[in-house]
Every structure is written in structure tokens, then in C-alpha cells.
């Protein structure tokens, strides 16, 4: 139905897009589920956001 080269490129592109979109969708669902719980407690918020955004770590309080 498809040529060999085109089918392999298409399948690879579809796999990458599916991974990206599924990951984004999962993060969105997790945010929707956890944000109401997280908004109540600052420590829960730190625990929730630390693994998701390692570049956005809270500053060390000395």
C-alpha cells in the first residue's frame, strides 16, 4: 500500500508524535487532578512541582 521508505518514516513520525502528545496529555491530567490538592499545602506543592520542573527548583532557604 505504501512504499517502504515512506511507511517507515511515517510510522516513526507517528510514534514520536504519539509519545509527545501522550506525555503532554498525562501531565495535563496530573495537573488537573493534583492542583486542587496542591494549592492547600506549600510542602505538597514543592513535592509536586520538583520532579516535573527540575529547572524551576525553589531557592535554598538558609
Order of alpha helices (4+ residues) and beta strands (2+ residues): alpha-alpha
